């Protein structure tokens, strides 16, 4: 479970929960709308590569384009760029909650809800580069390939991180980004260029981009067959393929709560490929629900703020819950769909909080 706390890092300066070399953003640290680069979660399969930006080239190849082309960073920046605010979220975000809330531990990094961030991304539409390279009408997918070291597991070399992207999504809102929050991409986030695939599972947004293989036939990789697809009872065929993220919501740090004193609960909600239509809040463990007020921008594949007034009726332990519904009509369920790898935890999250007893101020009167 997530326990709300004061809006400051509990250890005086570390903005992250650490999972080995990977880190997640702490919800008790007042996460702003745009997650600062140095507070953005990090998920790497291997060590980030050392890339010389001056000699770096992006190769576009495959039978889905007229011929091979290479692009320097300056070449990419010469095209008309696009800037938007979008979320990136790890596919396993919330994995720990499968055990905490549903009693089914799943292997892998035990993320809370902090393996997500929203940044302002600047880059060139992937469609612009593909068409410049001579995209063939019969192209069906793009296989972006990273420049990180080959991933080796149990002695098996699976090659560089790569995952196929259907041509429809490639030509939609995907960009090749070189800037994050108006700064060059940090090394951990894909310098000098990465894909940003809005609304889709984080693994689709390949970092340290080195190659785009455009093909007229479907080609798989271990990152969409062995990993990052649903495994387990009931999962087969197209339903097992992971693409857009489900709706989710969270409560931000609450600060001190006092019985009988009005407080304003705040949080955020988000969804892949959709905006948020409604957020509901329960202050009694799910028995009753009230609609919250949405605040700020509400764009697809990004999070929107919400707020809701609450006067705690009594001191002690209370359970707060939030439930988001997106513009596609998808609502967070009571339980996330079971799967072997703990992907796409989308259930309503229980947020225990402690309410203090009322502060009683006494006045002493002097006699005359």
C-alpha positions as CSV (number, residue, x, y, z in Angstrom):
1,X,0.0,0.0,0.0
2,X,1.0,3.6,-0.5
3,X,1.1,5.7,2.7
4,X,0.7,9.4,2.3
5,X,3.2,11.5,4.1
6,X,4.6,15.1,4.3
7,X,5.8,16.6,1.0
8,X,9.5,16.3,1.6
9,X,11.9,13.4,1.1
10,X,11.9,11.5,4.3
11,X,15.7,11.1,4.3
12,X,16.4,14.7,3.7
13,X,17.4,14.8,0.0
14,X,16.9,11.5,-1.9
15,X,14.0,11.9,-4.4
16,X,13.9,8.2,-5.2
17,X,13.1,4.7,-4.1
18,X,16.0,2.5,-5.2
19,X,15.7,-0.8,-6.9
20,X,19.4,-1.7,-7.6
21,X,20.4,0.5,-10.5
22,X,16.8,1.5,-11.2
23,X,15.0,4.2,-9.3
24,X,11.4,5.3,-9.0
25,X,10.1,8.8,-8.1
26,X,8.7,9.2,-4.5
27,X,5.1,10.2,-4.2
28,X,5.8,11.7,-0.8
29,X,8.1,14.3,-2.3
30,X,5.6,16.7,-3.9
31,X,6.0,15.6,-7.6
32,X,5.3,18.6,-9.8
33,X,3.3,18.5,-13.0
34,X,6.5,18.3,-15.1
35,X,8.8,15.8,-13.5
36,X,12.3,17.4,-13.3
37,X,14.9,15.5,-15.2
38,X,16.9,14.7,-12.1
39,X,13.7,13.3,-10.4
40,X,12.5,11.2,-13.3
41,X,12.3,7.4,-12.8
42,X,15.1,5.3,-14.4
43,X,14.7,1.8,-15.9
44,X,17.6,0.4,-17.9
45,X,18.2,-3.1,-19.0
46,X,22.0,-2.6,-19.3
47,X,24.4,0.2,-18.8
48,X,23.8,3.4,-20.7
49,X,26.2,3.7,-23.7
50,X,28.8,6.4,-24.1
51,X,27.8,8.2,-27.3
52,X,29.8,10.8,-29.2
53,X,27.1,13.1,-30.4
54,X,29.3,14.4,-33.2
55,X,29.8,11.0,-34.8
56,X,26.4,9.6,-33.9
57,X,24.2,8.6,-36.8
58,X,20.7,7.2,-36.9
59,X,20.4,4.5,-39.5
60,X,17.1,3.9,-41.3
61,X,17.1,0.6,-43.2
62,X,14.9,-2.4,-44.2
63,X,12.7,-3.4,-47.1
64,X,10.1,-0.9,-46.0
65,X,12.0,2.1,-47.3
66,X,13.5,2.8,-50.7
67,X,17.0,2.7,-49.4
68,X,19.3,3.1,-46.4
69,X,19.7,6.6,-45.0
70,X,21.6,8.0,-42.1
71,X,20.9,11.1,-40.1
72,X,23.0,13.1,-37.8
73,X,21.5,15.0,-34.9
74,X,21.8,18.2,-36.9
75,X,20.0,16.5,-39.8
76,X,17.1,15.6,-37.5
77,X,17.0,19.1,-36.0
78,X,16.7,20.6,-39.4
79,X,13.2,19.2,-39.8
80,X,10.2,20.9,-38.3
81,X,10.1,19.8,-34.7
82,X,7.3,19.1,-32.3
83,X,7.0,19.7,-28.6
84,X,4.5,18.1,-26.2
85,X,4.0,17.1,-22.6
86,X,3.6,13.4,-22.3
87,X,4.0,10.7,-19.7
88,X,6.4,7.8,-19.9
89,X,5.5,4.8,-17.6
90,X,7.2,1.5,-17.0
91,X,5.1,-1.5,-17.9
92,X,5.6,-2.9,-14.5
93,X,4.6,0.2,-12.6
94,X,2.6,-0.8,-9.5
95,X,3.9,-4.4,-9.6
96,X,4.4,-4.4,-5.8
97,X,0.7,-3.8,-5.4
98,X,-0.2,-7.2,-6.9
99,X,1.2,-8.6,-3.6
100,X,0.1,-5.8,-1.3
101,X,-3.5,-5.6,-2.4
102,X,-4.2,-8.8,-4.3
103,X,-2.1,-11.3,-2.4
104,X,-0.3,-12.5,-5.5
105,X,3.4,-11.6,-5.5
106,X,4.9,-11.2,-9.0
107,X,8.6,-11.4,-9.8
108,X,10.6,-8.5,-11.1
109,X,11.3,-5.0,-9.8
110,X,8.9,-4.2,-7.0
111,X,7.8,-0.8,-8.2
112,X,5.2,1.2,-6.2
113,X,3.5,3.8,-8.4
114,X,6.6,5.9,-9.0
115,X,7.8,4.4,-12.3
116,X,6.2,7.2,-14.2
117,X,7.0,10.8,-15.1
118,X,5.7,13.6,-17.3
119,X,8.2,15.6,-19.3
120,X,8.1,18.2,-22.1
121,X,9.6,16.3,-25.1
122,X,11.0,18.0,-28.2
123,X,11.9,16.2,-31.4
124,X,11.0,15.4,-34.9
125,X,7.9,13.3,-35.8
126,X,9.0,9.8,-36.7
127,X,6.7,10.0,-39.7
128,X,8.7,12.9,-41.1
129,X,11.9,10.9,-41.0
130,X,10.3,7.7,-42.4
131,X,8.8,9.6,-45.3
132,X,12.0,11.5,-46.0
133,X,13.8,8.1,-46.1
134,X,11.3,6.8,-48.7
135,X,8.6,4.9,-46.8
136,X,7.0,2.2,-49.0
137,X,3.2,1.8,-48.9
138,X,3.5,-1.8,-48.0
139,X,5.6,-1.1,-44.8
140,X,3.9,-2.6,-41.7
141,X,6.2,-1.9,-38.8
142,X,9.3,-0.2,-37.5
143,X,11.8,-1.9,-35.3
144,X,13.7,0.7,-33.3
145,X,17.0,-0.5,-31.9
146,X,19.0,1.0,-29.0
147,X,22.7,1.4,-28.7
148,X,22.9,0.0,-25.2
149,X,25.0,-3.1,-24.6
150,X,23.4,-6.4,-25.6
151,X,21.2,-7.9,-22.9
152,X,22.5,-11.2,-21.6
153,X,20.4,-13.5,-19.4
154,X,21.5,-16.8,-18.1
155,X,24.3,-16.9,-20.6
156,X,22.0,-16.1,-23.5
157,X,22.7,-13.0,-25.6
158,X,19.4,-11.4,-26.6
159,X,21.0,-8.6,-28.5
160,X,20.3,-4.9,-28.1
161,X,17.0,-3.7,-26.7
162,X,14.5,-3.4,-29.5
163,X,10.7,-3.8,-29.9
164,X,8.5,-3.6,-33.0
165,X,6.2,-0.7,-33.4
166,X,3.2,-0.9,-35.8
167,X,3.4,1.5,-38.7
168,X,0.1,3.1,-37.7
169,X,1.5,4.2,-34.3
170,X,4.8,5.1,-35.9
171,X,3.0,7.5,-38.3
172,X,0.7,8.9,-35.6
173,X,2.2,10.8,-32.6
174,X,5.6,9.1,-32.1
175,X,8.6,11.4,-32.1
176,X,12.4,11.1,-32.1
177,X,13.2,13.3,-29.2
178,X,16.5,15.0,-28.4
179,X,15.3,17.3,-25.6
180,X,13.6,16.6,-22.2
181,X,12.1,19.6,-20.4
182,X,13.9,21.9,-22.8
183,X,17.3,20.4,-22.0
184,X,19.4,17.8,-24.0
185,X,18.4,14.3,-23.0
186,X,20.2,13.1,-19.9
187,X,22.3,10.0,-20.4
188,X,19.9,7.8,-18.4
189,X,17.1,9.0,-20.6
190,X,18.5,8.3,-24.0
191,X,21.1,10.9,-25.0
192,X,21.4,11.9,-27.8
193,X,18.0,10.7,-29.2
194,X,15.2,8.4,-28.2
195,X,11.7,7.5,-29.3
196,X,8.8,8.8,-27.4
197,X,5.7,6.7,-28.0
198,X,2.8,8.5,-26.2
199,X,0.4,6.4,-24.2
200,X,2.2,3.1,-24.8
201,X,4.1,0.8,-22.5
202,X,7.5,2.4,-21.6
203,X,9.6,-0.2,-23.4
204,X,8.2,1.0,-26.7
205,X,10.1,4.3,-26.2
206,X,13.5,3.0,-27.1
207,X,16.4,4.9,-25.7
208,X,19.8,5.7,-27.2
209,X,18.3,5.2,-30.6
210,X,20.7,3.9,-33.2
211,X,18.6,2.2,-35.9
212,X,15.1,2.1,-37.4
213,X,14.4,-1.2,-39.3
214,X,11.4,-0.6,-41.4
215,X,9.9,-3.9,-42.8
216,X,7.0,-5.1,-45.0
217,X,6.5,-8.1,-42.7
218,X,6.0,-8.6,-39.0
219,X,9.3,-9.2,-37.2
220,X,9.4,-10.0,-33.4
221,X,12.0,-9.5,-30.7
222,X,12.4,-10.9,-27.2
223,X,11.0,-7.6,-25.9
224,X,7.5,-8.4,-27.3
225,X,7.5,-12.2,-27.1
226,X,9.6,-13.3,-24.1
227,X,9.0,-10.0,-22.1
228,X,6.5,-7.2,-22.1
229,X,3.5,-9.2,-23.1
230,X,1.0,-10.9,-20.9
231,X,1.7,-14.5,-19.8
232,X,-0.5,-16.7,-17.7
233,X,-3.9,-18.3,-17.7
234,X,-6.3,-16.6,-20.1
235,X,-3.7,-14.7,-22.1
236,X,-3.2,-15.6,-25.7
237,X,-3.3,-14.0,-29.2
238,X,-3.8,-10.3,-29.6
239,X,-5.0,-9.8,-26.1
240,X,-1.5,-10.7,-24.8
241,X,0.2,-7.9,-26.8
242,X,1.0,-4.9,-24.6
243,X,0.6,-1.5,-26.2
244,X,-1.4,1.4,-24.6
245,X,-1.4,1.9,-20.8
246,X,-4.6,1.6,-18.8
247,X,-6.1,4.5,-16.7
248,X,-4.6,5.1,-13.2
249,X,-4.8,7.6,-10.4
250,X,-3.0,8.5,-7.3
251,X,-3.2,10.8,-4.3
252,X,-0.4,13.3,-3.7
253,X,1.1,14.0,-0.3
254,X,-1.7,15.1,2.0
255,X,0.2,16.9,4.8
256,X,-1.2,16.8,8.3
257,X,-4.9,15.8,8.7
258,X,-7.0,16.7,11.7
259,X,-10.4,15.5,12.7
260,X,-13.1,18.1,12.1
261,X,-10.9,20.4,10.1
262,X,-11.4,20.9,6.3
263,X,-8.6,19.6,4.1
264,X,-8.3,19.5,0.3
265,X,-7.1,16.2,-1.1
266,X,-5.1,16.5,-4.3
267,X,-3.7,14.0,-6.8
268,X,-3.5,13.1,-10.4
269,X,-4.8,10.7,-13.0
270,X,-3.6,9.5,-16.3
271,X,-4.3,7.1,-19.2
272,X,-2.6,5.8,-22.3
273,X,-3.9,7.3,-25.6
274,X,-6.7,9.1,-23.8
275,X,-7.5,12.0,-21.5
276,X,-9.3,11.7,-18.2
277,X,-13.1,12.1,-18.1
278,X,-13.7,11.7,-14.4
279,X,-11.9,11.0,-11.1
280,X,-13.9,9.7,-8.1
281,X,-12.7,9.8,-4.5
282,X,-13.7,7.6,-1.6
283,X,-12.8,8.6,1.9
284,X,-14.4,5.5,3.6
285,X,-12.5,2.6,2.1
286,X,-14.7,2.3,-1.0
287,X,-18.1,2.3,0.5
288,X,-19.1,5.6,-1.1
289,X,-17.7,7.7,-3.9
290,X,-17.8,11.4,-4.8
291,X,-16.6,13.0,-8.1
292,X,-13.5,15.2,-7.7
293,X,-12.8,18.4,-9.6
294,X,-10.2,18.2,-12.4
295,X,-7.6,20.9,-12.4
296,X,-5.1,22.1,-15.1
297,X,-4.5,20.8,-18.6
298,X,-6.1,17.5,-19.5
299,X,-4.3,16.1,-22.5
300,X,-4.1,12.5,-23.8
301,X,-1.2,10.4,-22.5
302,X,-0.5,12.9,-19.8
303,X,-1.7,13.3,-16.2
304,X,-4.3,15.8,-15.0
305,X,-4.6,17.2,-11.5
306,X,-7.7,16.7,-9.3
307,X,-8.8,18.0,-5.9
308,X,-11.5,17.1,-3.5
309,X,-12.5,18.7,-0.1
310,X,-12.7,16.4,2.9
311,X,-13.4,17.0,6.6
312,X,-12.2,13.9,8.4
313,X,-15.0,12.8,10.8
314,X,-12.8,11.2,13.4
315,X,-9.2,10.7,14.4
316,X,-7.4,7.5,13.6
317,X,-6.7,5.4,10.5
318,X,-8.7,6.0,7.3
319,X,-8.4,4.6,3.8
320,X,-8.6,6.9,0.9
321,X,-9.2,5.6,-2.7
322,X,-9.3,7.2,-6.1
323,X,-10.9,5.8,-9.3
324,X,-10.3,7.3,-12.8
325,X,-12.3,7.0,-15.9
326,X,-10.8,8.0,-19.2
327,X,-12.2,9.5,-22.4
328,X,-12.4,6.0,-24.0
329,X,-14.8,4.9,-21.2
330,X,-12.2,2.7,-19.4
331,X,-12.5,2.8,-15.5
332,X,-10.0,1.5,-13.0
333,X,-11.2,-1.9,-11.7
334,X,-11.2,-3.2,-8.1
335,X,-8.6,-5.8,-9.1
336,X,-6.0,-5.7,-11.8
337,X,-6.0,-8.5,-14.3
338,X,-3.7,-11.3,-13.1
339,X,-0.7,-12.1,-15.2
340,X,2.6,-13.9,-14.5
341,X,4.9,-10.9,-14.8
342,X,2.9,-8.3,-12.8
343,X,2.4,-5.9,-15.8
344,X,-0.2,-3.2,-16.0
345,X,-1.4,-2.9,-12.4
346,X,-4.5,-0.7,-13.0
347,X,-6.6,-1.4,-9.9
348,X,-7.9,1.2,-7.5
349,X,-5.1,1.8,-4.9
350,X,-5.8,2.0,-1.2
351,X,-4.1,4.9,0.5
352,X,-4.0,4.6,4.3
353,X,-3.7,7.9,6.2
354,X,-3.6,8.8,9.8
355,X,-5.9,11.6,11.1
356,X,-4.9,13.4,14.2
357,X,-7.2,14.3,17.1
358,X,-8.6,17.9,17.1
359,X,-6.2,20.4,18.6
360,X,-7.9,22.0,21.6
361,X,-6.8,25.5,22.5
362,X,-7.5,26.5,26.1
363,X,-7.9,30.0,27.3
364,X,-7.0,31.0,30.9
365,X,-9.0,33.9,32.3
366,X,-7.7,36.0,35.1
367,X,-10.1,37.0,37.8
368,X,-10.8,40.7,38.7
